[in-house]
Amino acid sequence: MPQQTPKDIKKIVLAYSGGLDTSVILHWIKKTYNCEVIAYCADIGQEEELHGLDEKAAKTGASKTYIEDLRAEFVKNYVFPMLRSSALYEMRYLLGTSIARPLIAKRQVEIAEKENADAVAHGATGKGNDQVRFEMAFMALNPKLQIVAPWRTWSFKGREDLIQYAKEEKIPVVASAAKPYSMDRNALHISYEGGVLEDPWNEYREEMFLLTKSAVNAPDKPTVLDIEFVEGDAVAVNGQKMQPFELLMHLNKVGGENGVGRIDIVENRLVGIKSRGVYETPGGTILHLAHRDLESITLERNLQHLKDELSLKYAKLVYNGQWFTPEREALQAFVDQTQRVVTGTVKVKLYKGAAHVVARKSPYSLYSQALASFEKEDLYNQADAEGFIRLFGLTAQNAYKNYKEKIS
């Protein structure tokens, strides 16, 4: 990417939230590059008040503001395809922040193209993953657009510097008291990082959570859900048909009431830093669990094992911002092919912070009660197992014997 100078850029589309950071960024970009700035806000279910955001952006210097409702598209075209893959980053993280970035960036590029902008800008810091996710998407979708990342170029060090700059430049922001952590929310999850959570020995605070009750305060009676899937996608809960966004919101509410979906982990960022994060993903946790269980009766053994291996790769691609890549799209094609038989109903019991699958059924079930039964011998001669074991273990037996002789 060539070095950007003010004369190179005449119009920028900025990913804008109206908070302290992006308000300062909007003003700083306009002043530094002497160019037109268009503010763009994506509603992906962050539950923030967006009324009046266009007026606020205009007062800060934006020539125009786009406020885009992407909630339905986010769940249908990003969250659900990822859930079909059973992806978990480092075996635990349901990728709630990661999966939102490609859609935000995609719409930002579309607006930039519509407005004939020269560049796009974001407020991600130079230490995090989001800078990579946004910029990988920008580069894939329109490599001609220049990218402005103020946190990597300006002299401000933190919140106090931004507040001081806002005062000096008369930027209309409300400098509220700093939270003891940072928070990112969308329809799939809420993440909490930084501040008091940076010490992995500090226990999280119960009052922090917005989606989930503590297990202690959850109902004393289990909640039972029958979740119906068609080709890998959940389509109904307890017989009630719902669209993807509506269904996820319903499970967020029910799961949250039962304390389901909290995790506290230390993960490995792409940039090489270990980061402690606390996440709430009630609906996603329930769907992941139910979907994976339905696969257990509908996918052939070797196919299921192959998909499990590739789901780890899929998770890394999403986490690392590689959504718009041939590799991810090829993996998606494989995943979606496997899902043609993942149709059926899973019964999930929620109780005191836990979600357990207690029953499942499918018209494509490969499970045979006659074969699995310990009581019947008609279809399976147990004596045949002896020969199978001898053949199966022959290679390992010889190799291990040779290995032990050489090292002894």
Contacts in CASP RR format, 6 or more apart in sequence:
PFRMAT RR
TARGET T0000
AUTHOR 0000-0000-0000
METHOD contacts of the structure
MODEL  1
MPQQTPKDIKKIVLAYSGGLDTSVILHWIKKTYNCEVIAYCADIGQEEEL
HGLDEKAAKTGASKTYIEDLRAEFVKNYVFPMLRSSALYEMRYLLGTSIA
RPLIAKRQVEIAEKENADAVAHGATGKGNDQVRFEMAFMALNPKLQIVAP
WRTWSFKGREDLIQYAKEEKIPVVASAAKPYSMDRNALHISYEGGVLEDP
WNEYREEMFLLTKSAVNAPDKPTVLDIEFVEGDAVAVNGQKMQPFELLMH
LNKVGGENGVGRIDIVENRLVGIKSRGVYETPGGTILHLAHRDLESITLE
RNLQHLKDELSLKYAKLVYNGQWFTPEREALQAFVDQTQRVVTGTVKVKL
YKGAAHVVARKSPYSLYSQALASFEKEDLYNQADAEGFIRLFGLTAQNAY
KNYKEKIS
1 146 0 8 1.000
1 147 0 8 1.000
2 8 0 8 1.000
2 146 0 8 1.000
4 33 0 8 1.000
4 119 0 8 1.000
4 146 0 8 1.000
4 148 0 8 1.000
6 32 0 8 1.000
6 33 0 8 1.000
6 34 0 8 1.000
6 35 0 8 1.000
8 118 0 8 1.000
8 146 0 8 1.000
9 33 0 8 1.000
9 35 0 8 1.000
9 118 0 8 1.000
9 119 0 8 1.000
9 146 0 8 1.000
9 148 0 8 1.000
10 35 0 8 1.000
10 36 0 8 1.000
10 118 0 8 1.000
11 35 0 8 1.000
11 36 0 8 1.000
11 37 0 8 1.000
11 38 0 8 1.000
11 115 0 8 1.000
11 116 0 8 1.000
11 117 0 8 1.000
11 118 0 8 1.000
11 119 0 8 1.000
12 29 0 8 1.000
12 33 0 8 1.000
12 35 0 8 1.000
12 36 0 8 1.000
12 37 0 8 1.000
12 38 0 8 1.000
12 117 0 8 1.000
12 118 0 8 1.000
12 119 0 8 1.000
12 120 0 8 1.000
12 121 0 8 1.000
12 148 0 8 1.000
13 37 0 8 1.000
13 38 0 8 1.000
13 40 0 8 1.000
13 108 0 8 1.000
13 111 0 8 1.000
13 112 0 8 1.000
13 115 0 8 1.000
13 117 0 8 1.000
13 119 0 8 1.000
13 120 0 8 1.000
13 121 0 8 1.000
14 22 0 8 1.000
14 25 0 8 1.000
14 26 0 8 1.000
14 29 0 8 1.000
14 37 0 8 1.000
14 38 0 8 1.000
14 39 0 8 1.000
14 40 0 8 1.000
14 62 0 8 1.000
14 120 0 8 1.000
14 121 0 8 1.000
14 122 0 8 1.000
15 22 0 8 1.000
15 40 0 8 1.000
15 41 0 8 1.000
15 42 0 8 1.000
15 104 0 8 1.000
15 108 0 8 1.000
15 120 0 8 1.000
15 121 0 8 1.000
15 122 0 8 1.000
15 123 0 8 1.000
15 134 0 8 1.000
16 22 0 8 1.000
16 25 0 8 1.000
16 26 0 8 1.000
16 39 0 8 1.000
16 40 0 8 1.000
16 41 0 8 1.000
16 53 0 8 1.000
16 57 0 8 1.000
16 62 0 8 1.000
16 65 0 8 1.000
17 41 0 8 1.000
17 48 0 8 1.000
18 41 0 8 1.000
18 53 0 8 1.000
18 56 0 8 1.000
18 57 0 8 1.000
18 173 0 8 1.000
19 173 0 8 1.000
20 159 0 8 1.000
20 162 0 8 1.000
20 163 0 8 1.000
20 166 0 8 1.000
20 173 0 8 1.000
20 175 0 8 1.000
21 123 0 8 1.000
21 162 0 8 1.000
22 39 0 8 1.000
22 123 0 8 1.000
23 56 0 8 1.000
23 60 0 8 1.000
23 166 0 8 1.000
23 171 0 8 1.000
23 172 0 8 1.000
23 173 0 8 1.000
24 156 0 8 1.000
24 162 0 8 1.000
24 165 0 8 1.000
24 166 0 8 1.000
24 171 0 8 1.000
24 173 0 8 1.000
25 121 0 8 1.000
25 123 0 8 1.000
25 150 0 8 1.000
26 37 0 8 1.000
26 39 0 8 1.000
26 57 0 8 1.000
26 60 0 8 1.000
26 61 0 8 1.000
26 62 0 8 1.000
27 60 0 8 1.000
27 61 0 8 1.000
27 166 0 8 1.000
27 169 0 8 1.000
27 171 0 8 1.000
28 150 0 8 1.000
28 154 0 8 1.000
28 165 0 8 1.000
29 35 0 8 1.000
29 37 0 8 1.000
29 121 0 8 1.000
29 148 0 8 1.000
29 150 0 8 1.000
30 36 0 8 1.000
30 37 0 8 1.000
30 61 0 8 1.000
31 169 0 8 1.000
33 148 0 8 1.000
35 118 0 8 1.000
36 63 0 8 1.000
37 61 0 8 1.000
37 62 0 8 1.000
37 63 0 8 1.000
38 62 0 8 1.000
38 63 0 8 1.000
38 64 0 8 1.000
38 65 0 8 1.000
38 66 0 8 1.000
38 111 0 8 1.000
38 115 0 8 1.000
38 117 0 8 1.000
39 53 0 8 1.000
39 54 0 8 1.000
39 57 0 8 1.000
39 60 0 8 1.000
39 62 0 8 1.000
39 64 0 8 1.000
39 65 0 8 1.000
39 66 0 8 1.000
40 65 0 8 1.000
40 66 0 8 1.000
40 68 0 8 1.000
40 107 0 8 1.000
40 108 0 8 1.000
40 111 0 8 1.000
41 50 0 8 1.000
41 53 0 8 1.000
41 65 0 8 1.000
41 66 0 8 1.000
41 67 0 8 1.000
41 68 0 8 1.000
42 68 0 8 1.000
42 70 0 8 1.000
42 103 0 8 1.000
42 104 0 8 1.000
42 107 0 8 1.000
42 108 0 8 1.000
43 50 0 8 1.000
43 67 0 8 1.000
43 68 0 8 1.000
43 69 0 8 1.000
43 70 0 8 1.000
43 71 0 8 1.000
44 70 0 8 1.000
44 71 0 8 1.000
44 74 0 8 1.000
44 100 0 8 1.000
44 103 0 8 1.000
44 104 0 8 1.000
44 186 0 8 1.000
44 187 0 8 1.000
45 71 0 8 1.000
45 74 0 8 1.000
45 185 0 8 1.000
45 186 0 8 1.000
45 187 0 8 1.000
46 185 0 8 1.000
46 186 0 8 1.000
47 185 0 8 1.000
48 185 0 8 1.000
50 67 0 8 1.000
53 65 0 8 1.000
53 67 0 8 1.000
54 65 0 8 1.000
54 67 0 8 1.000
56 172 0 8 1.000
57 65 0 8 1.000
58 65 0 8 1.000
59 172 0 8 1.000
60 171 0 8 1.000
60 172 0 8 1.000
64 115 0 8 1.000
66 111 0 8 1.000
68 107 0 8 1.000
70 103 0 8 1.000
70 104 0 8 1.000
70 107 0 8 1.000
71 187 0 8 1.000
71 245 0 8 1.000
72 243 0 8 1.000
72 244 0 8 1.000
72 245 0 8 1.000
73 103 0 8 1.000
74 100 0 8 1.000
74 103 0 8 1.000
74 186 0 8 1.000
74 187 0 8 1.000
74 188 0 8 1.000
74 245 0 8 1.000
75 187 0 8 1.000
75 188 0 8 1.000
75 244 0 8 1.000
75 245 0 8 1.000
75 248 0 8 1.000
76 243 0 8 1.000
76 244 0 8 1.000
76 245 0 8 1.000
77 103 0 8 1.000
78 99 0 8 1.000
78 100 0 8 1.000
78 102 0 8 1.000
78 103 0 8 1.000
78 323 0 8 1.000
79 99 0 8 1.000
79 187 0 8 1.000
79 188 0 8 1.000
79 244 0 8 1.000
79 248 0 8 1.000
79 284 0 8 1.000
80 233 0 8 1.000
80 234 0 8 1.000
80 244 0 8 1.000
81 332 0 8 1.000
81 335 0 8 1.000
81 336 0 8 1.000
82 95 0 8 1.000
82 99 0 8 1.000
82 314 0 8 1.000
82 318 0 8 1.000
83 233 0 8 1.000
83 284 0 8 1.000
83 287 0 8 1.000
83 288 0 8 1.000
83 291 0 8 1.000
84 232 0 8 1.000
84 233 0 8 1.000
84 291 0 8 1.000
84 335 0 8 1.000
84 336 0 8 1.000
84 339 0 8 1.000
84 342 0 8 1.000
85 307 0 8 1.000
85 310 0 8 1.000
85 311 0 8 1.000
85 314 0 8 1.000
85 315 0 8 1.000
85 331 0 8 1.000
85 332 0 8 1.000
85 335 0 8 1.000
86 288 0 8 1.000
86 291 0 8 1.000
86 292 0 8 1.000
86 295 0 8 1.000
86 307 0 8 1.000
86 308 0 8 1.000
86 311 0 8 1.000
87 95 0 8 1.000
87 311 0 8 1.000
87 312 0 8 1.000
87 314 0 8 1.000
87 315 0 8 1.000
87 318 0 8 1.000
88 94 0 8 1.000
88 95 0 8 1.000
88 288 0 8 1.000
88 311 0 8 1.000
88 312 0 8 1.000
88 315 0 8 1.000
89 95 0 8 1.000
89 98 0 8 1.000
89 267 0 8 1.000
89 315 0 8 1.000
89 316 0 8 1.000
89 318 0 8 1.000
89 319 0 8 1.000
90 265 0 8 1.000
90 267 0 8 1.000
90 268 0 8 1.000
90 315 0 8 1.000
92 263 0 8 1.000
92 265 0 8 1.000
92 267 0 8 1.000
93 263 0 8 1.000
93 265 0 8 1.000
93 267 0 8 1.000
93 279 0 8 1.000
93 315 0 8 1.000
93 319 0 8 1.000
94 188 0 8 1.000
94 189 0 8 1.000
94 279 0 8 1.000
94 281 0 8 1.000
94 284 0 8 1.000
94 285 0 8 1.000
94 288 0 8 1.000
95 315 0 8 1.000
95 318 0 8 1.000
95 319 0 8 1.000
96 186 0 8 1.000
96 188 0 8 1.000
96 189 0 8 1.000
96 191 0 8 1.000
96 279 0 8 1.000
96 281 0 8 1.000
97 129 0 8 1.000
97 130 0 8 1.000
97 184 0 8 1.000
97 186 0 8 1.000
97 189 0 8 1.000
97 191 0 8 1.000
98 129 0 8 1.000
98 133 0 8 1.000
98 318 0 8 1.000
98 319 0 8 1.000
98 321 0 8 1.000
99 188 0 8 1.000
99 318 0 8 1.000
99 323 0 8 1.000
100 186 0 8 1.000
100 188 0 8 1.000
101 130 0 8 1.000
101 133 0 8 1.000
101 134 0 8 1.000
101 137 0 8 1.000
101 321 0 8 1.000
101 323 0 8 1.000
102 133 0 8 1.000
102 137 0 8 1.000
102 321 0 8 1.000
102 323 0 8 1.000
102 324 0 8 1.000
104 134 0 8 1.000
105 120 0 8 1.000
105 133 0 8 1.000
105 134 0 8 1.000
105 137 0 8 1.000
105 138 0 8 1.000
105 141 0 8 1.000
106 137 0 8 1.000
106 141 0 8 1.000
106 324 0 8 1.000
108 120 0 8 1.000
108 138 0 8 1.000
109 120 0 8 1.000
109 137 0 8 1.000
109 138 0 8 1.000
109 141 0 8 1.000
109 142 0 8 1.000
109 145 0 8 1.000
111 117 0 8 1.000
112 119 0 8 1.000
112 120 0 8 1.000
112 142 0 8 1.000
112 145 0 8 1.000
113 142 0 8 1.000
117 145 0 8 1.000
118 145 0 8 1.000
118 146 0 8 1.000
119 145 0 8 1.000
119 146 0 8 1.000
119 147 0 8 1.000
119 148 0 8 1.000
120 138 0 8 1.000
120 145 0 8 1.000
120 146 0 8 1.000
120 147 0 8 1.000
120 148 0 8 1.000
121 147 0 8 1.000
121 148 0 8 1.000
121 149 0 8 1.000
121 150 0 8 1.000
122 130 0 8 1.000
122 131 0 8 1.000
122 134 0 8 1.000
122 135 0 8 1.000
122 147 0 8 1.000
122 148 0 8 1.000
122 149 0 8 1.000
123 149 0 8 1.000
123 150 0 8 1.000
123 151 0 8 1.000
124 130 0 8 1.000
124 131 0 8 1.000
124 134 0 8 1.000
124 149 0 8 1.000
124 151 0 8 1.000
125 131 0 8 1.000
125 151 0 8 1.000
126 149 0 8 1.000
126 151 0 8 1.000
126 152 0 8 1.000
126 271 0 8 1.000
127 271 0 8 1.000
127 273 0 8 1.000
128 269 0 8 1.000
128 270 0 8 1.000
128 271 0 8 1.000
128 273 0 8 1.000
128 275 0 8 1.000
129 269 0 8 1.000
129 270 0 8 1.000
129 271 0 8 1.000
129 319 0 8 1.000
129 320 0 8 1.000
129 321 0 8 1.000
131 149 0 8 1.000
131 151 0 8 1.000
131 152 0 8 1.000
132 270 0 8 1.000
132 271 0 8 1.000
132 320 0 8 1.000
132 321 0 8 1.000
133 320 0 8 1.000
133 321 0 8 1.000
135 147 0 8 1.000
135 149 0 8 1.000
136 320 0 8 1.000
136 321 0 8 1.000
136 322 0 8 1.000
136 323 0 8 1.000
136 324 0 8 1.000
137 321 0 8 1.000
137 323 0 8 1.000
137 324 0 8 1.000
138 145 0 8 1.000
138 147 0 8 1.000
139 147 0 8 1.000
140 324 0 8 1.000
140 325 0 8 1.000
141 324 0 8 1.000
155 161 0 8 1.000
156 162 0 8 1.000
156 165 0 8 1.000
159 178 0 8 1.000
163 173 0 8 1.000
163 175 0 8 1.000
165 171 0 8 1.000
166 173 0 8 1.000
166 175 0 8 1.000
180 195 0 8 1.000
180 196 0 8 1.000
180 205 0 8 1.000
181 192 0 8 1.000
181 193 0 8 1.000
181 194 0 8 1.000
181 195 0 8 1.000
181 196 0 8 1.000
181 197 0 8 1.000
181 208 0 8 1.000
182 192 0 8 1.000
182 193 0 8 1.000
182 194 0 8 1.000
182 195 0 8 1.000
183 190 0 8 1.000
183 191 0 8 1.000
183 192 0 8 1.000
184 190 0 8 1.000
184 191 0 8 1.000
184 193 0 8 1.000
185 191 0 8 1.000
185 210 0 8 1.000
187 245 0 8 1.000
187 248 0 8 1.000
187 249 0 8 1.000
187 252 0 8 1.000
188 248 0 8 1.000
188 281 0 8 1.000
188 283 0 8 1.000
188 284 0 8 1.000
189 211 0 8 1.000
189 279 0 8 1.000
189 280 0 8 1.000
189 281 0 8 1.000
189 284 0 8 1.000
190 209 0 8 1.000
190 210 0 8 1.000
190 211 0 8 1.000
190 279 0 8 1.000
190 280 0 8 1.000
191 277 0 8 1.000
191 278 0 8 1.000
191 279 0 8 1.000
192 204 0 8 1.000
192 208 0 8 1.000
192 277 0 8 1.000
192 278 0 8 1.000
192 279 0 8 1.000
193 275 0 8 1.000
193 276 0 8 1.000
193 277 0 8 1.000
193 278 0 8 1.000
194 276 0 8 1.000
194 277 0 8 1.000
196 202 0 8 1.000
196 205 0 8 1.000
197 204 0 8 1.000
197 276 0 8 1.000
197 277 0 8 1.000
197 278 0 8 1.000
198 276 0 8 1.000
199 276 0 8 1.000
200 266 0 8 1.000
200 276 0 8 1.000
204 264 0 8 1.000
204 278 0 8 1.000
206 214 0 8 1.000
208 278 0 8 1.000
209 262 0 8 1.000
209 280 0 8 1.000
210 280 0 8 1.000
211 252 0 8 1.000
211 256 0 8 1.000
211 280 0 8 1.000
211 282 0 8 1.000
212 255 0 8 1.000
212 256 0 8 1.000
212 259 0 8 1.000
212 260 0 8 1.000
212 261 0 8 1.000
212 262 0 8 1.000
212 280 0 8 1.000
212 282 0 8 1.000
212 353 0 8 1.000
213 256 0 8 1.000
213 257 0 8 1.000
213 258 0 8 1.000
213 259 0 8 1.000
214 259 0 8 1.000
215 259 0 8 1.000
215 352 0 8 1.000
215 353 0 8 1.000
215 354 0 8 1.000
216 352 0 8 1.000
218 257 0 8 1.000
218 258 0 8 1.000
218 259 0 8 1.000
218 351 0 8 1.000
218 352 0 8 1.000
218 353 0 8 1.000
219 257 0 8 1.000
219 258 0 8 1.000
222 349 0 8 1.000
222 350 0 8 1.000
222 351 0 8 1.000
223 254 0 8 1.000
223 255 0 8 1.000
223 257 0 8 1.000
223 258 0 8 1.000
223 349 0 8 1.000
223 350 0 8 1.000
223 351 0 8 1.000
224 347 0 8 1.000
224 348 0 8 1.000
224 349 0 8 1.000
224 350 0 8 1.000
224 358 0 8 1.000
225 237 0 8 1.000
225 238 0 8 1.000
225 251 0 8 1.000
225 254 0 8 1.000
225 286 0 8 1.000
225 347 0 8 1.000
225 348 0 8 1.000
225 349 0 8 1.000
225 350 0 8 1.000
226 237 0 8 1.000
226 238 0 8 1.000
226 239 0 8 1.000
226 345 0 8 1.000
226 346 0 8 1.000
226 347 0 8 1.000
227 234 0 8 1.000
227 236 0 8 1.000
227 237 0 8 1.000
227 286 0 8 1.000
227 287 0 8 1.000
227 290 0 8 1.000
227 345 0 8 1.000
227 346 0 8 1.000
227 347 0 8 1.000
227 348 0 8 1.000
228 234 0 8 1.000
228 235 0 8 1.000
228 236 0 8 1.000
228 237 0 8 1.000
228 239 0 8 1.000
228 344 0 8 1.000
228 345 0 8 1.000
229 235 0 8 1.000
229 290 0 8 1.000
229 291 0 8 1.000
229 294 0 8 1.000
229 342 0 8 1.000
229 343 0 8 1.000
229 344 0 8 1.000
229 345 0 8 1.000
229 346 0 8 1.000
230 343 0 8 1.000
230 344 0 8 1.000
231 339 0 8 1.000
231 340 0 8 1.000
231 342 0 8 1.000
231 343 0 8 1.000
232 291 0 8 1.000
232 294 0 8 1.000
232 339 0 8 1.000
232 342 0 8 1.000
232 343 0 8 1.000
233 244 0 8 1.000
233 339 0 8 1.000
234 244 0 8 1.000
234 247 0 8 1.000
234 287 0 8 1.000
234 290 0 8 1.000
234 291 0 8 1.000
235 241 0 8 1.000
235 242 0 8 1.000
235 247 0 8 1.000
236 242 0 8 1.000
236 247 0 8 1.000
237 247 0 8 1.000
237 250 0 8 1.000
237 251 0 8 1.000
237 254 0 8 1.000
242 250 0 8 1.000
248 283 0 8 1.000
248 284 0 8 1.000
248 287 0 8 1.000
251 282 0 8 1.000
251 283 0 8 1.000
251 284 0 8 1.000
251 286 0 8 1.000
251 287 0 8 1.000
252 282 0 8 1.000
252 283 0 8 1.000
252 284 0 8 1.000
253 282 0 8 1.000
254 282 0 8 1.000
254 283 0 8 1.000
254 286 0 8 1.000
254 350 0 8 1.000
255 261 0 8 1.000
255 282 0 8 1.000
255 283 0 8 1.000
255 285 0 8 1.000
255 286 0 8 1.000
255 350 0 8 1.000
255 355 0 8 1.000
256 280 0 8 1.000
256 282 0 8 1.000
256 283 0 8 1.000
258 282 0 8 1.000
258 350 0 8 1.000
258 351 0 8 1.000
258 352 0 8 1.000
258 353 0 8 1.000
258 355 0 8 1.000
259 282 0 8 1.000
259 350 0 8 1.000
259 352 0 8 1.000
259 353 0 8 1.000
260 282 0 8 1.000
260 283 0 8 1.000
260 285 0 8 1.000
260 286 0 8 1.000
260 350 0 8 1.000
260 353 0 8 1.000
260 354 0 8 1.000
260 355 0 8 1.000
261 279 0 8 1.000
261 280 0 8 1.000
261 281 0 8 1.000
261 282 0 8 1.000
261 283 0 8 1.000
261 284 0 8 1.000
261 285 0 8 1.000
261 353 0 8 1.000
261 355 0 8 1.000
262 278 0 8 1.000
262 279 0 8 1.000
262 280 0 8 1.000
262 353 0 8 1.000
263 278 0 8 1.000
263 279 0 8 1.000
263 281 0 8 1.000
264 276 0 8 1.000
264 277 0 8 1.000
264 278 0 8 1.000
264 279 0 8 1.000
265 276 0 8 1.000
265 277 0 8 1.000
265 278 0 8 1.000
265 279 0 8 1.000
266 274 0 8 1.000
266 275 0 8 1.000
266 276 0 8 1.000
266 277 0 8 1.000
267 274 0 8 1.000
267 275 0 8 1.000
267 276 0 8 1.000
267 277 0 8 1.000
268 274 0 8 1.000
268 275 0 8 1.000
269 275 0 8 1.000
270 319 0 8 1.000
270 320 0 8 1.000
270 321 0 8 1.000
285 355 0 8 1.000
286 348 0 8 1.000
286 350 0 8 1.000
286 355 0 8 1.000
289 348 0 8 1.000
289 355 0 8 1.000
289 357 0 8 1.000
290 346 0 8 1.000
290 348 0 8 1.000
290 357 0 8 1.000
291 342 0 8 1.000
291 346 0 8 1.000
293 346 0 8 1.000
293 357 0 8 1.000
293 360 0 8 1.000
294 342 0 8 1.000
294 344 0 8 1.000
294 346 0 8 1.000
294 360 0 8 1.000
294 362 0 8 1.000
295 304 0 8 1.000
295 307 0 8 1.000
295 338 0 8 1.000
295 342 0 8 1.000
296 304 0 8 1.000
296 360 0 8 1.000
297 360 0 8 1.000
297 361 0 8 1.000
297 362 0 8 1.000
297 365 0 8 1.000
297 366 0 8 1.000
297 367 0 8 1.000
298 341 0 8 1.000
298 342 0 8 1.000
298 343 0 8 1.000
298 344 0 8 1.000
298 362 0 8 1.000
298 364 0 8 1.000
298 365 0 8 1.000
298 366 0 8 1.000
299 307 0 8 1.000
299 338 0 8 1.000
299 341 0 8 1.000
299 342 0 8 1.000
299 366 0 8 1.000
300 366 0 8 1.000
303 338 0 8 1.000
307 334 0 8 1.000
307 335 0 8 1.000
307 338 0 8 1.000
310 331 0 8 1.000
310 334 0 8 1.000
310 335 0 8 1.000
313 331 0 8 1.000
314 328 0 8 1.000
314 331 0 8 1.000
314 332 0 8 1.000
314 335 0 8 1.000
317 323 0 8 1.000
317 325 0 8 1.000
317 327 0 8 1.000
317 328 0 8 1.000
317 331 0 8 1.000
318 328 0 8 1.000
322 328 0 8 1.000
341 362 0 8 1.000
341 364 0 8 1.000
342 362 0 8 1.000
342 364 0 8 1.000
343 362 0 8 1.000
343 363 0 8 1.000
343 364 0 8 1.000
344 360 0 8 1.000
344 361 0 8 1.000
344 362 0 8 1.000
344 363 0 8 1.000
344 364 0 8 1.000
345 360 0 8 1.000
345 361 0 8 1.000
345 362 0 8 1.000
346 357 0 8 1.000
346 359 0 8 1.000
346 360 0 8 1.000
347 357 0 8 1.000
347 358 0 8 1.000
347 359 0 8 1.000
347 360 0 8 1.000
348 355 0 8 1.000
348 356 0 8 1.000
348 357 0 8 1.000
348 358 0 8 1.000
349 355 0 8 1.000
349 356 0 8 1.000
349 357 0 8 1.000
349 358 0 8 1.000
368 379 0 8 1.000
370 376 0 8 1.000
370 378 0 8 1.000
370 379 0 8 1.000
371 379 0 8 1.000
371 380 0 8 1.000
END
